[in-house]
Amino acid sequence: MTEPQCIVVLCTCPEGDAAGDIARTLVEDGLAACVNRLPGVVSYFHWEGRVEEERETLLLIKSTPARLEALSARIRTLHPYELPEVVAVPVSGGLAAYLDWVRSSVAGASGS
């Protein structure tokens, strides 16, 4: 199977300013073409031997596989969580012009 040309990266953040700061920085740094903030997510997860429940904001980050390593590293430096969620999902199709825009938006950044 060939590598996808675009990816959507999922990243949950605590409610508040952190999600917006991360989203804006990823776009400004050329690591993401677009980031959507979806507030009001309730997450349930295992952490340090307990099941936790947290209200969070989900970021949907559009980028490319070539930018994933740098994008992940940047999230780690910006994110308040000890272990932030960074899950890349391949895009198997979509509006060709939009996917071209995603690729061109992050192509000019170093490391692409």
Secondary structure, 3 states (H helix, E strand, C coil): CCCCCCEEEEEEEECCHHHHHHHHHHHHCCCCCEEEEEEEEEEEEEECCEEEEEEEEEEEEEECHHHHHHHHHHHHHHCCCCCCCCEEEECCCCCHHHHHHHHHHHHCCCCC
